[in-house]
Amino acid sequence: MVLALVLLGVALGFTSRVPFIILLSVCALCNLLPVFMFRHRMLQMRLLLFAAIALLGLQAWMAYDYFTADVQASFNYSMVVPVIAAILDFLAVRGIVSDELLVRSAGRLRSKKK
């Protein structure tokens, strides 16, 4: 694997980014799983809230690394993507909450079979 990460004889420093990749993979998994859990709205909400908080933590970690870098670091627009994803996660949670309230209110209107 190290051989794959060597480009023209210069190592890319992959090992310093492994925690970022692990946290980003967890966030991606927490954002992908709720798509297939449409019958478990409460679990969807919890996973999306966890993903949003983890994304904000990832953004804070990236900002810390950016401002404390020894060398001149360049700002990429991709550094703002976790904030946008966290905002979209919070909007998804809001939609799931409204859907849950709608399902519960419709459940009260149904007649009970005797």
C-alpha positions in Angstrom: 0.0 0.0 0.0 2.9 2.3 0.8 4.2 1.6 -2.7 1.0 2.8 -4.2 1.2 6.0 -2.3 4.7 6.9 -3.5 4.6 9.3 -6.4 7.9 9.9 -8.3 9.8 8.9 -5.2 8.1 11.3 -2.8 5.9 9.9 -0.1 2.5 11.6 0.1 2.2 11.4 3.9 -0.9 9.2 3.9 -0.5 8.0 7.5 -1.1 11.5 8.8 -4.6 11.6 7.1 -5.8 8.2 8.3 -7.9 9.6 11.1 -9.6 12.0 8.7 -10.4 9.2 6.3 -11.8 7.0 9.1 -14.0 9.9 10.4 -15.1 10.7 6.9 -16.0 7.1 6.2 -18.0 6.9 9.4 -19.9 10.1 8.4 -20.5 8.7 4.9 -21.9 5.5 6.3 -24.1 7.4 8.8 -25.5 9.4 5.9 -26.0 6.4 3.6 -27.7 4.0 6.0 -30.8 6.1 6.8 -31.7 6.1 3.1 -32.5 2.4 3.4 -34.1 2.6 6.8 -37.3 4.4 5.8 -39.4 2.3 8.3 -37.3 3.2 11.3 -37.6 7.0 11.5 -36.2 7.4 15.0 -33.0 5.5 14.1 -32.8 7.6 10.9 -32.9 10.7 13.1 -30.3 9.5 15.5 -27.9 8.5 12.7 -28.3 11.8 10.9 -27.8 13.8 14.1 -24.7 11.8 14.9 -23.4 12.3 11.3 -24.1 16.1 11.5 -22.2 16.4 14.8 -19.4 14.3 13.5 -19.2 16.4 10.3 -19.0 19.6 12.4 -16.3 18.0 14.4 -14.5 17.1 11.2 -14.8 20.6 10.0 -13.4 22.0 13.3 -10.5 19.5 13.1 -9.8 20.5 9.5 -9.9 24.2 10.5 -7.5 23.5 13.4 -5.1 21.7 11.0 -5.4 24.5 8.5 -4.6 27.3 10.9 -1.8 25.5 12.8 0.0 24.1 9.7 3.8 24.6 9.6 3.8 25.2 5.9 1.7 27.6 3.9 -1.6 25.7 3.4 -4.0 26.5 0.6 -7.7 26.8 1.1 -9.9 24.6 -1.1 -13.6 24.9 -1.5 -13.9 21.3 -0.6 -13.1 22.3 3.0 -16.6 23.7 3.3 -18.4 20.6 2.2 -18.7 19.1 5.7 -20.5 22.2 6.9 -22.9 22.0 3.9 -23.4 18.3 4.6 -24.2 19.0 8.3 -26.8 21.6 7.3 -28.4 19.2 4.9 -28.4 16.5 7.7 -30.2 18.9 10.0 -32.7 19.7 7.3 -33.2 15.9 6.8 -33.8 15.5 10.5 -36.4 18.3 10.5 -38.1 16.5 7.6 -38.1 13.2 9.4 -39.5 14.8 12.6 -42.4 16.4 10.6 -43.0 13.0 8.8 -43.1 11.2 12.2 -45.6 13.8 13.5 -47.8 13.4 10.4 -47.8 9.6 10.8 -48.7 9.8 14.5 -51.5 12.3 13.8 -52.9 10.1 11.0 -52.8 7.2 13.4 -55.1 8.9 15.8 -57.6 9.4 13.0 -57.8 5.8 12.1 -60.7 3.9 13.5 -59.9 1.0 15.8 -61.2 -2.3 14.7 -63.4 -4.1 17.2 
